[in-house]
Amino acid sequence: MKFQYSEKKVKLPQNVHAYAEKKVMKLARYFEEDAEALIIFSVEKNRNKVELTVHGADHWFRASEATSDMFASIDAAVGTIERQMR
């Protein structure tokens, strides 16, 4: 799976990117190796927002979650994508 990251109005340490990559890799079992994931991190009104878009096998899945913690936002976005796939 290929990953692209984008940060809006925030500069994040590398461990946040590594955590996001680890969580999104759980979705790789549903896709072939040519799947792509775009992860956009932003902060709006003191809320940490994560927008996750996964493209593979001619399907697009998109989730946007905002919580007070960036790691919780990543977990929620991955959970939303998993529910969409079922």
mmCIF file as gemmi writes it, N, C-alpha and C atoms, coordinates in Angstrom:
data_model
loop_
_atom_site.group_PDB
_atom_site.id
_atom_site.type_symbol
_atom_site.label_atom_id
_atom_site.label_alt_id
_atom_site.label_comp_id
_atom_site.label_asym_id
_atom_site.label_entity_id
_atom_site.label_seq_id
_atom_site.pdbx_PDB_ins_code
_atom_site.Cartn_x
_atom_site.Cartn_y
_atom_site.Cartn_z
_atom_site.occupancy
_atom_site.B_iso_or_equiv
_atom_site.pdbx_formal_charge
_atom_site.auth_seq_id
_atom_site.auth_asym_id
_atom_site.pdbx_PDB_model_num
ATOM 1 N N . MET Axp A 1 ? 0.845 -1.169 0 1 0 ? 1 A 1
ATOM 2 C CA . MET Axp A 1 ? 0 0 0 1 0 ? 1 A 1
ATOM 3 C C . MET Axp A 1 ? 0.897 1.241 0 1 0 ? 1 A 1
ATOM 4 N N . LYS Axp A 2 ? 0.538 2.215 -0.814 1 0 ? 2 A 1
ATOM 5 C CA . LYS Axp A 2 ? 1.281 3.458 -0.905 1 0 ? 2 A 1
ATOM 6 C C . LYS Axp A 2 ? 0.609 4.506 -0.016 1 0 ? 2 A 1
ATOM 7 N N . PHE Axp A 3 ? 1.414 5.323 0.645 1 0 ? 3 A 1
ATOM 8 C CA . PHE Axp A 3 ? 0.89 6.329 1.55 1 0 ? 3 A 1
ATOM 9 C C . PHE Axp A 3 ? 1.303 7.725 1.114 1 0 ? 3 A 1
ATOM 10 N N . GLN Axp A 4 ? 0.362 8.661 1.261 1 0 ? 4 A 1
ATOM 11 C CA . GLN Axp A 4 ? 0.638 10.076 1.049 1 0 ? 4 A 1
ATOM 12 C C . GLN Axp A 4 ? 0.107 10.807 2.268 1 0 ? 4 A 1
ATOM 13 N N . TYR Axp A 5 ? 0.867 11.771 2.753 1 0 ? 5 A 1
ATOM 14 C CA . TYR Axp A 5 ? 0.47 12.537 3.926 1 0 ? 5 A 1
ATOM 15 C C . TYR Axp A 5 ? 0.378 14.006 3.559 1 0 ? 5 A 1
ATOM 16 N N . SER Axp A 6 ? -0.561 14.672 4.199 1 0 ? 6 A 1
ATOM 17 C CA . SER Axp A 6 ? -0.697 16.106 4.037 1 0 ? 6 A 1
ATOM 18 C C . SER Axp A 6 ? -1.042 16.683 5.406 1 0 ? 6 A 1
ATOM 19 N N . GLU Axp A 7 ? -0.462 17.839 5.714 1 0 ? 7 A 1
ATOM 20 C CA . GLU Axp A 7 ? -0.716 18.486 6.998 1 0 ? 7 A 1
ATOM 21 C C . GLU Axp A 7 ? -1.19 19.909 6.74 1 0 ? 7 A 1
ATOM 22 N N . LYS Axp A 8 ? -2.325 20.253 7.321 1 0 ? 8 A 1
ATOM 23 C CA . LYS Axp A 8 ? -2.886 21.596 7.177 1 0 ? 8 A 1
ATOM 24 C C . LYS Axp A 8 ? -2.905 22.267 8.544 1 0 ? 8 A 1
ATOM 25 N N . LYS Axp A 9 ? -2.256 23.397 8.634 1 0 ? 9 A 1
ATOM 26 C CA . LYS Axp A 9 ? -2.223 24.199 9.854 1 0 ? 9 A 1
ATOM 27 C C . LYS Axp A 9 ? -1.62 23.473 11.049 1 0 ? 9 A 1
ATOM 28 N N . VAL Axp A 10 ? -0.796 22.447 10.792 1 0 ? 10 A 1
ATOM 29 C CA . VAL Axp A 10 ? -0.191 21.701 11.888 1 0 ? 10 A 1
ATOM 30 C C . VAL Axp A 10 ? 1.092 21.041 11.388 1 0 ? 10 A 1
ATOM 31 N N . LYS Axp A 11 ? 2.063 20.937 12.269 1 0 ? 11 A 1
ATOM 32 C CA . LYS Axp A 11 ? 3.301 20.211 11.964 1 0 ? 11 A 1
ATOM 33 C C . LYS Axp A 11 ? 3.394 19.072 12.968 1 0 ? 11 A 1
ATOM 34 N N . LEU Axp A 12 ? 3.345 17.839 12.473 1 0 ? 12 A 1
ATOM 35 C CA . LEU Axp A 12 ? 3.307 16.663 13.341 1 0 ? 12 A 1
ATOM 36 C C . LEU Axp A 12 ? 4.639 15.93 13.345 1 0 ? 12 A 1
ATOM 37 N N . PRO Axp A 13 ? 4.966 15.293 14.473 1 0 ? 13 A 1
ATOM 38 C CA . PRO Axp A 13 ? 6.192 14.486 14.509 1 0 ? 13 A 1
ATOM 39 C C . PRO Axp A 13 ? 6.03 13.21 13.693 1 0 ? 13 A 1
ATOM 40 N N . GLN Axp A 14 ? 7.13 12.586 13.378 1 0 ? 14 A 1
ATOM 41 C CA . GLN Axp A 14 ? 7.134 11.39 12.523 1 0 ? 14 A 1
ATOM 42 C C . GLN Axp A 14 ? 6.382 10.224 13.164 1 0 ? 14 A 1
ATOM 43 N N . ASN Axp A 15 ? 6.329 10.163 14.508 1 0 ? 15 A 1
ATOM 44 C CA . ASN Axp A 15 ? 5.656 9.031 15.148 1 0 ? 15 A 1
ATOM 45 C C . ASN Axp A 15 ? 4.151 9.019 14.868 1 0 ? 15 A 1
ATOM 46 N N . VAL Axp A 16 ? 3.549 10.166 14.595 1 0 ? 16 A 1
ATOM 47 C CA . VAL Axp A 16 ? 2.123 10.206 14.236 1 0 ? 16 A 1
ATOM 48 C C . VAL Axp A 16 ? 1.926 9.58 12.863 1 0 ? 16 A 1
ATOM 49 N N . HIS Axp A 17 ? 2.819 9.865 11.944 1 0 ? 17 A 1
ATOM 50 C CA . HIS Axp A 17 ? 2.749 9.271 10.605 1 0 ? 17 A 1
ATOM 51 C C . HIS Axp A 17 ? 2.947 7.754 10.695 1 0 ? 17 A 1
ATOM 52 N N . ALA Axp A 18 ? 3.883 7.325 11.522 1 0 ? 18 A 1
ATOM 53 C CA . ALA Axp A 18 ? 4.142 5.887 11.678 1 0 ? 18 A 1
ATOM 54 C C . ALA Axp A 18 ? 2.931 5.188 12.291 1 0 ? 18 A 1
ATOM 55 N N . TYR Axp A 19 ? 2.29 5.829 13.261 1 0 ? 19 A 1
ATOM 56 C CA . TYR Axp A 19 ? 1.101 5.245 13.887 1 0 ? 19 A 1
ATOM 57 C C . TYR Axp A 19 ? -0.031 5.123 12.864 1 0 ? 19 A 1
ATOM 58 N N . ALA Axp A 20 ? -0.235 6.172 12.072 1 0 ? 20 A 1
ATOM 59 C CA . ALA Axp A 20 ? -1.28 6.149 11.046 1 0 ? 20 A 1
ATOM 60 C C . ALA Axp A 20 ? -1.015 5.049 10.028 1 0 ? 20 A 1
ATOM 61 N N . GLU Axp A 21 ? 0.236 4.915 9.613 1 0 ? 21 A 1
ATOM 62 C CA . GLU Axp A 21 ? 0.59 3.89 8.636 1 0 ? 21 A 1
ATOM 63 C C . GLU Axp A 21 ? 0.333 2.491 9.201 1 0 ? 21 A 1
ATOM 64 N N . LYS Axp A 22 ? 0.676 2.289 10.459 1 0 ? 22 A 1
ATOM 65 C CA . LYS Axp A 22 ? 0.456 0.991 11.111 1 0 ? 22 A 1
ATOM 66 C C . LYS Axp A 22 ? -1.038 0.65 11.158 1 0 ? 22 A 1
ATOM 67 N N . LYS Axp A 23 ? -1.868 1.62 11.504 1 0 ? 23 A 1
ATOM 68 C CA . LYS Axp A 23 ? -3.31 1.375 11.608 1 0 ? 23 A 1
ATOM 69 C C . LYS Axp A 23 ? -3.946 1.16 10.232 1 0 ? 23 A 1
ATOM 70 N N . VAL Axp A 24 ? -3.543 1.931 9.255 1 0 ? 24 A 1
ATOM 71 C CA . VAL Axp A 24 ? -4.13 1.81 7.918 1 0 ? 24 A 1
ATOM 72 C C . VAL Axp A 24 ? -3.689 0.509 7.255 1 0 ? 24 A 1
ATOM 73 N N . MET Axp A 25 ? -2.53 -0.001 7.613 1 0 ? 25 A 1
ATOM 74 C CA . MET Axp A 25 ? -2.063 -1.272 7.044 1 0 ? 25 A 1
ATOM 75 C C . MET Axp A 25 ? -3.003 -2.431 7.393 1 0 ? 25 A 1
ATOM 76 N N . LYS Axp A 26 ? -3.817 -2.288 8.436 1 0 ? 26 A 1
ATOM 77 C CA . LYS Axp A 26 ? -4.806 -3.31 8.756 1 0 ? 26 A 1
ATOM 78 C C . LYS Axp A 26 ? -5.834 -3.442 7.635 1 0 ? 26 A 1
ATOM 79 N N . LEU Axp A 27 ? -6.018 -2.378 6.875 1 0 ? 27 A 1
ATOM 80 C CA . LEU Axp A 27 ? -6.964 -2.394 5.758 1 0 ? 27 A 1
ATOM 81 C C . LEU Axp A 27 ? -6.369 -3.042 4.515 1 0 ? 27 A 1
ATOM 82 N N . ALA Axp A 28 ? -5.061 -3.244 4.491 1 0 ? 28 A 1
ATOM 83 C CA . ALA Axp A 28 ? -4.378 -3.763 3.301 1 0 ? 28 A 1
ATOM 84 C C . ALA Axp A 28 ? -4.856 -5.155 2.93 1 0 ? 28 A 1
ATOM 85 N N . ARG Axp A 29 ? -5.354 -5.915 3.887 1 0 ? 29 A 1
ATOM 86 C CA . ARG Axp A 29 ? -5.809 -7.27 3.573 1 0 ? 29 A 1
ATOM 87 C C . ARG Axp A 29 ? -7.032 -7.265 2.652 1 0 ? 29 A 1
ATOM 88 N N . TYR Axp A 30 ? -7.739 -6.148 2.577 1 0 ? 30 A 1
ATOM 89 C CA . TYR Axp A 30 ? -8.909 -6.044 1.71 1 0 ? 30 A 1
ATOM 90 C C . TYR Axp A 30 ? -8.552 -5.61 0.288 1 0 ? 30 A 1
ATOM 91 N N . PHE Axp A 31 ? -7.326 -5.114 0.105 1 0 ? 31 A 1
ATOM 92 C CA . PHE Axp A 31 ? -6.924 -4.567 -1.186 1 0 ? 31 A 1
ATOM 93 C C . PHE Axp A 31 ? -5.734 -5.327 -1.742 1 0 ? 31 A 1
ATOM 94 N N . GLU Axp A 32 ? -5.486 -5.108 -3.022 1 0 ? 32 A 1
ATOM 95 C CA . GLU Axp A 32 ? -4.277 -5.635 -3.621 1 0 ? 32 A 1
ATOM 96 C C . GLU Axp A 32 ? -3.142 -4.668 -3.308 1 0 ? 32 A 1
ATOM 97 N N . GLU Axp A 33 ? -1.959 -5 -3.751 1 0 ? 33 A 1
ATOM 98 C CA . GLU Axp A 33 ? -0.785 -4.209 -3.38 1 0 ? 33 A 1
ATOM 99 C C . GLU Axp A 33 ? -0.741 -2.822 -4.009 1 0 ? 33 A 1
ATOM 100 N N . ASP Axp A 34 ? -1.552 -2.565 -5.016 1 0 ? 34 A 1
ATOM 101 C CA . ASP Axp A 34 ? -1.522 -1.266 -5.67 1 0 ? 34 A 1
ATOM 102 C C . ASP Axp A 34 ? -2.446 -0.238 -5.02 1 0 ? 34 A 1
ATOM 103 N N . ALA Axp A 35 ? -2.961 -0.517 -3.843 1 0 ? 35 A 1
ATOM 104 C CA . ALA Axp A 35 ? -3.858 0.405 -3.15 1 0 ? 35 A 1
ATOM 105 C C . ALA Axp A 35 ? -3.091 1.644 -2.689 1 0 ? 35 A 1
ATOM 106 N N . GLU Axp A 36 ? -3.82 2.755 -2.594 1 0 ? 36 A 1
ATOM 107 C CA . GLU Axp A 36 ? -3.227 4.019 -2.167 1 0 ? 36 A 1
ATOM 108 C C . GLU Axp A 36 ? -4.036 4.591 -1.018 1 0 ? 36 A 1
ATOM 109 N N . ALA Axp A 37 ? -3.344 5.202 -0.072 1 0 ? 37 A 1
ATOM 110 C CA . ALA Axp A 37 ? -4.002 5.841 1.067 1 0 ? 37 A 1
ATOM 111 C C . ALA Axp A 37 ? -3.515 7.283 1.16 1 0 ? 37 A 1
ATOM 112 N N . LEU Axp A 38 ? -4.45 8.221 1.249 1 0 ? 38 A 1
ATOM 113 C CA . LEU Axp A 38 ? -4.143 9.629 1.44 1 0 ? 38 A 1
ATOM 114 C C . LEU Axp A 38 ? -4.653 10.011 2.816 1 0 ? 38 A 1
ATOM 115 N N . ILE Axp A 39 ? -3.768 10.514 3.654 1 0 ? 39 A 1
ATOM 116 C CA . ILE Axp A 39 ? -4.123 10.885 5.02 1 0 ? 39 A 1
ATOM 117 C C . ILE Axp A 39 ? -3.846 12.368 5.193 1 0 ? 39 A 1
ATOM 118 N N . ILE Axp A 40 ? -4.891 13.126 5.539 1 0 ? 40 A 1
ATOM 119 C CA . ILE Axp A 40 ? -4.766 14.567 5.733 1 0 ? 40 A 1
ATOM 120 C C . ILE Axp A 40 ? -4.987 14.871 7.209 1 0 ? 40 A 1
ATOM 121 N N . PHE Axp A 41 ? -3.997 15.492 7.821 1 0 ? 41 A 1
ATOM 122 C CA . PHE Axp A 41 ? -4.07 15.894 9.224 1 0 ? 41 A 1
ATOM 123 C C . PHE Axp A 41 ? -4.314 17.394 9.285 1 0 ? 41 A 1
ATOM 124 N N . SER Axp A 42 ? -5.214 17.821 10.172 1 0 ? 42 A 1
ATOM 125 C CA . SER Axp A 42 ? -5.437 19.25 10.35 1 0 ? 42 A 1
ATOM 126 C C . SER Axp A 42 ? -5.96 19.518 11.759 1 0 ? 42 A 1
ATOM 127 N N . VAL Axp A 43 ? -5.89 20.782 12.15 1 0 ? 43 A 1
ATOM 128 C CA . VAL Axp A 43 ? -6.425 21.22 13.436 1 0 ? 43 A 1
ATOM 129 C C . VAL Axp A 43 ? -7.409 22.337 13.148 1 0 ? 43 A 1
ATOM 130 N N . GLU Axp A 44 ? -8.657 22.168 13.599 1 0 ? 44 A 1
ATOM 131 C CA . GLU Axp A 44 ? -9.701 23.165 13.408 1 0 ? 44 A 1
ATOM 132 C C . GLU Axp A 44 ? -10.443 23.343 14.718 1 0 ? 44 A 1
ATOM 133 N N . LYS Axp A 45 ? -10.45 24.554 15.238 1 0 ? 45 A 1
ATOM 134 C CA . LYS Axp A 45 ? -11.165 24.87 16.478 1 0 ? 45 A 1
ATOM 135 C C . LYS Axp A 45 ? -10.77 23.932 17.614 1 0 ? 45 A 1
ATOM 136 N N . ASN Axp A 46 ? -9.463 23.754 17.792 1 0 ? 46 A 1
ATOM 137 C CA . ASN Axp A 46 ? -8.907 22.894 18.846 1 0 ? 46 A 1
ATOM 138 C C . ASN Axp A 46 ? -9.337 21.434 18.73 1 0 ? 46 A 1
ATOM 139 N N . ARG Axp A 47 ? -9.717 21.005 17.547 1 0 ? 47 A 1
ATOM 140 C CA . ARG Axp A 47 ? -10.068 19.609 17.287 1 0 ? 47 A 1
ATOM 141 C C . ARG Axp A 47 ? -9.062 19.055 16.298 1 0 ? 47 A 1
ATOM 142 N N . ASN Axp A 48 ? -8.557 17.878 16.588 1 0 ? 48 A 1
ATOM 143 C CA . ASN Axp A 48 ? -7.613 17.203 15.699 1 0 ? 48 A 1
ATOM 144 C C . ASN Axp A 48 ? -8.398 16.401 14.678 1 0 ? 48 A 1
ATOM 145 N N . LYS Axp A 49 ? -8.268 16.765 13.428 1 0 ? 49 A 1
ATOM 146 C CA . LYS Axp A 49 ? -9.063 16.158 12.362 1 0 ? 49 A 1
ATOM 147 C C . LYS Axp A 49 ? -8.188 15.304 11.461 1 0 ? 49 A 1
ATOM 148 N N . VAL Axp A 50 ? -8.702 14.127 11.113 1 0 ? 50 A 1
ATOM 149 C CA . VAL Axp A 50 ? -8.022 13.227 10.186 1 0 ? 50 A 1
ATOM 150 C C . VAL Axp A 50 ? -8.994 12.886 9.069 1 0 ? 50 A 1
ATOM 151 N N . GLU Axp A 51 ? -8.56 13.088 7.838 1 0 ? 51 A 1
ATOM 152 C CA . GLU Axp A 51 ? -9.334 12.694 6.668 1 0 ? 51 A 1
ATOM 153 C C . GLU Axp A 51 ? -8.56 11.57 5.995 1 0 ? 51 A 1
ATOM 154 N N . LEU Axp A 52 ? -9.206 10.435 5.838 1 0 ? 52 A 1
ATOM 155 C CA . LEU Axp A 52 ? -8.571 9.248 5.272 1 0 ? 52 A 1
ATOM 156 C C . LEU Axp A 52 ? -9.295 8.848 4.005 1 0 ? 52 A 1
ATOM 157 N N . THR Axp A 53 ? -8.557 8.744 2.915 1 0 ? 53 A 1
ATOM 158 C CA . THR Axp A 53 ? -9.098 8.293 1.639 1 0 ? 53 A 1
ATOM 159 C C . THR Axp A 53 ? -8.274 7.091 1.187 1 0 ? 53 A 1
ATOM 160 N N . VAL Axp A 54 ? -8.958 5.986 0.917 1 0 ? 54 A 1
ATOM 161 C CA . VAL Axp A 54 ? -8.285 4.771 0.466 1 0 ? 54 A 1
ATOM 162 C C . VAL Axp A 54 ? -8.852 4.41 -0.896 1 0 ? 54 A 1
ATOM 163 N N . HIS Axp A 55 ? -7.948 4.179 -1.862 1 0 ? 55 A 1
ATOM 164 C CA . HIS Axp A 55 ? -8.36 3.811 -3.215 1 0 ? 55 A 1
ATOM 165 C C . HIS Axp A 55 ? -7.689 2.503 -3.585 1 0 ? 55 A 1
ATOM 166 N N . GLY Axp A 56 ? -8.501 1.55 -3.995 1 0 ? 56 A 1
ATOM 167 C CA . GLY Axp A 56 ? -7.972 0.279 -4.451 1 0 ? 56 A 1
ATOM 168 C C . GLY Axp A 56 ? -9.066 -0.556 -5.071 1 0 ? 56 A 1
ATOM 169 N N . ALA Axp A 57 ? -8.716 -1.345 -6.034 1 0 ? 57 A 1
ATOM 170 C CA . ALA Axp A 57 ? -9.658 -2.251 -6.708 1 0 ? 57 A 1
ATOM 171 C C . ALA Axp A 57 ? -10.884 -1.499 -7.232 1 0 ? 57 A 1
ATOM 172 N N . ASP Axp A 58 ? -10.643 -0.345 -7.829 1 0 ? 58 A 1
ATOM 173 C CA . ASP Axp A 58 ? -11.71 0.479 -8.427 1 0 ? 58 A 1
ATOM 174 C C . ASP Axp A 58 ? -12.755 0.94 -7.428 1 0 ? 58 A 1
ATOM 175 N N . HIS Axp A 59 ? -12.411 1.018 -6.16 1 0 ? 59 A 1
ATOM 176 C CA . HIS Axp A 59 ? -13.317 1.512 -5.126 1 0 ? 59 A 1
ATOM 177 C C . HIS Axp A 59 ? -12.628 2.61 -4.332 1 0 ? 59 A 1
ATOM 178 N N . TRP Axp A 60 ? -13.414 3.598 -3.931 1 0 ? 60 A 1
ATOM 179 C CA . TRP Axp A 60 ? -12.927 4.687 -3.095 1 0 ? 60 A 1
ATOM 180 C C . TRP Axp A 60 ? -13.647 4.616 -1.751 1 0 ? 60 A 1
ATOM 181 N N . PHE Axp A 61 ? -12.894 4.739 -0.688 1 0 ? 61 A 1
ATOM 182 C CA . PHE Axp A 61 ? -13.469 4.789 0.65 1 0 ? 61 A 1
ATOM 183 C C . PHE Axp A 61 ? -12.921 6.043 1.322 1 0 ? 61 A 1
ATOM 184 N N . ARG Axp A 62 ? -13.81 6.796 1.977 1 0 ? 62 A 1
ATOM 185 C CA . ARG Axp A 62 ? -13.388 8.061 2.578 1 0 ? 62 A 1
ATOM 186 C C . ARG Axp A 62 ? -14.005 8.209 3.948 1 0 ? 62 A 1
ATOM 187 N N . ALA Axp A 63 ? -13.214 8.695 4.894 1 0 ? 63 A 1
ATOM 188 C CA . ALA Axp A 63 ? -13.697 8.942 6.252 1 0 ? 63 A 1
ATOM 189 C C . ALA Axp A 63 ? -13.047 10.214 6.779 1 0 ? 63 A 1
ATOM 190 N N . SER Axp A 64 ? -13.791 10.947 7.591 1 0 ? 64 A 1
ATOM 191 C CA . SER Axp A 64 ? -13.285 12.149 8.229 1 0 ? 64 A 1
ATOM 192 C C . SER Axp A 64 ? -13.719 12.113 9.686 1 0 ? 64 A 1
ATOM 193 N N . GLU Axp A 65 ? -12.761 12.198 10.59 1 0 ? 65 A 1
ATOM 194 C CA . GLU Axp A 65 ? -13.056 12.139 12.019 1 0 ? 65 A 1
ATOM 195 C C . GLU Axp A 65 ? -12.304 13.253 12.737 1 0 ? 65 A 1
ATOM 196 N N . ALA Axp A 66 ? -12.931 13.819 13.762 1 0 ? 66 A 1
ATOM 197 C CA . ALA Axp A 66 ? -12.301 14.873 14.553 1 0 ? 66 A 1
ATOM 198 C C . ALA Axp A 66 ? -12.542 14.596 16.035 1 0 ? 66 A 1
ATOM 199 N N . THR Axp A 67 ? -11.457 14.556 16.802 1 0 ? 67 A 1
ATOM 200 C CA . THR Axp A 67 ? -11.533 14.364 18.244 1 0 ? 67 A 1
ATOM 201 C C . THR Axp A 67 ? -10.503 15.291 18.897 1 0 ? 67 A 1
ATOM 202 N N . SER Axp A 68 ? -10.381 15.193 20.2 1 0 ? 68 A 1
ATOM 203 C CA . SER Axp A 68 ? -9.418 16.03 20.913 1 0 ? 68 A 1
ATOM 204 C C . SER Axp A 68 ? -8.002 15.469 20.83 1 0 ? 68 A 1
ATOM 205 N N . ASP Axp A 69 ? -7.847 14.235 20.354 1 0 ? 69 A 1
ATOM 206 C CA . ASP Axp A 69 ? -6.545 13.581 20.266 1 0 ? 69 A 1
ATOM 207 C C . ASP Axp A 69 ? -6.327 13.073 18.843 1 0 ? 69 A 1
ATOM 208 N N . MET Axp A 70 ? -5.148 13.325 18.283 1 0 ? 70 A 1
ATOM 209 C CA . MET Axp A 70 ? -4.859 12.925 16.906 1 0 ? 70 A 1
ATOM 210 C C . MET Axp A 70 ? -4.873 11.409 16.746 1 0 ? 70 A 1
ATOM 211 N N . PHE Axp A 71 ? -4.35 10.692 17.746 1 0 ? 71 A 1
ATOM 212 C CA . PHE Axp A 71 ? -4.315 9.23 17.664 1 0 ? 71 A 1
ATOM 213 C C . PHE Axp A 71 ? -5.737 8.651 17.683 1 0 ? 71 A 1
ATOM 214 N N . ALA Axp A 72 ? -6.614 9.23 18.485 1 0 ? 72 A 1
ATOM 215 C CA . ALA Axp A 72 ? -8.007 8.776 18.531 1 0 ? 72 A 1
ATOM 216 C C . ALA Axp A 72 ? -8.711 9.066 17.21 1 0 ? 72 A 1
ATOM 217 N N . SER Axp A 73 ? -8.373 10.17 16.581 1 0 ? 73 A 1
ATOM 218 C CA . SER Axp A 73 ? -8.958 10.501 15.271 1 0 ? 73 A 1
ATOM 219 C C . SER Axp A 73 ? -8.53 9.493 14.219 1 0 ? 73 A 1
ATOM 220 N N . ILE Axp A 74 ? -7.28 9.077 14.266 1 0 ? 74 A 1
ATOM 221 C CA . ILE Axp A 74 ? -6.783 8.067 13.325 1 0 ? 74 A 1
ATOM 222 C C . ILE Axp A 74 ? -7.536 6.756 13.524 1 0 ? 74 A 1
ATOM 223 N N . ASP Axp A 75 ? -7.663 6.329 14.781 1 0 ? 75 A 1
ATOM 224 C CA . ASP Axp A 75 ? -8.385 5.086 15.082 1 0 ? 75 A 1
ATOM 225 C C . ASP Axp A 75 ? -9.831 5.146 14.601 1 0 ? 75 A 1
ATOM 226 N N . ALA Axp A 76 ? -10.496 6.271 14.836 1 0 ? 76 A 1
ATOM 227 C CA . ALA Axp A 76 ? -11.898 6.416 14.433 1 0 ? 76 A 1
ATOM 228 C C . ALA Axp A 76 ? -12.043 6.386 12.906 1 0 ? 76 A 1
ATOM 229 N N . ALA Axp A 77 ? -11.132 7.025 12.191 1 0 ? 77 A 1
ATOM 230 C CA . ALA Axp A 77 ? -11.203 7.044 10.722 1 0 ? 77 A 1
ATOM 231 C C . ALA Axp A 77 ? -10.994 5.649 10.149 1 0 ? 77 A 1
ATOM 232 N N . VAL Axp A 78 ? -10.04 4.9 10.698 1 0 ? 78 A 1
ATOM 233 C CA . VAL Axp A 78 ? -9.806 3.53 10.228 1 0 ? 78 A 1
ATOM 234 C C . VAL Axp A 78 ? -11.018 2.661 10.523 1 0 ? 78 A 1
ATOM 235 N N . GLY Axp A 79 ? -11.631 2.836 11.686 1 0 ? 79 A 1
ATOM 236 C CA . GLY Axp A 79 ? -12.837 2.084 12.033 1 0 ? 79 A 1
ATOM 237 C C . GLY Axp A 79 ? -13.989 2.391 11.09 1 0 ? 79 A 1
ATOM 238 N N . THR Axp A 80 ? -14.129 3.641 10.705 1 0 ? 80 A 1
ATOM 239 C CA . THR Axp A 80 ? -15.183 4.03 9.766 1 0 ? 80 A 1
ATOM 240 C C . THR Axp A 80 ? -14.968 3.369 8.408 1 0 ? 80 A 1
ATOM 241 N N . ILE Axp A 81 ? -13.733 3.356 7.932 1 0 ? 81 A 1
ATOM 242 C CA . ILE Axp A 81 ? -13.432 2.713 6.644 1 0 ? 81 A 1
ATOM 243 C C . ILE Axp A 81 ? -13.738 1.214 6.719 1 0 ? 81 A 1
ATOM 244 N N . GLU Axp A 82 ? -13.377 0.577 7.823 1 0 ? 82 A 1
ATOM 245 C CA . GLU Axp A 82 ? -13.659 -0.866 7.973 1 0 ? 82 A 1
ATOM 246 C C . GLU Axp A 82 ? -15.164 -1.138 7.922 1 0 ? 82 A 1
ATOM 247 N N . ARG Axp A 83 ? -15.954 -0.289 8.554 1 0 ? 83 A 1
ATOM 248 C CA . ARG Axp A 83 ? -17.419 -0.468 8.513 1 0 ? 83 A 1
ATOM 249 C C . ARG Axp A 83 ? -17.953 -0.25 7.103 1 0 ? 83 A 1
ATOM 250 N N . GLN Axp A 84 ? -17.405 0.706 6.386 1 0 ? 84 A 1
ATOM 251 C CA . GLN Axp A 84 ? -17.846 0.939 5.011 1 0 ? 84 A 1
ATOM 252 C C . GLN Axp A 84 ? -17.568 -0.258 4.124 1 0 ? 84 A 1
ATOM 253 N N . MET Axp A 85 ? -16.455 -0.918 4.37 1 0 ? 85 A 1
ATOM 254 C CA . MET Axp A 85 ? -16.058 -2.053 3.535 1 0 ? 85 A 1
ATOM 255 C C . MET Axp A 85 ? -16.933 -3.279 3.776 1 0 ? 85 A 1
ATOM 256 N N . ARG Axp A 86 ? -17.452 -3.421 4.945 1 0 ? 86 A 1
ATOM 257 C CA . ARG Axp A 86 ? -18.326 -4.569 5.232 1 0 ? 86 A 1
ATOM 258 C C . ARG Axp A 86 ? -19.657 -4.34 4.589 1 0 ? 86 A 1
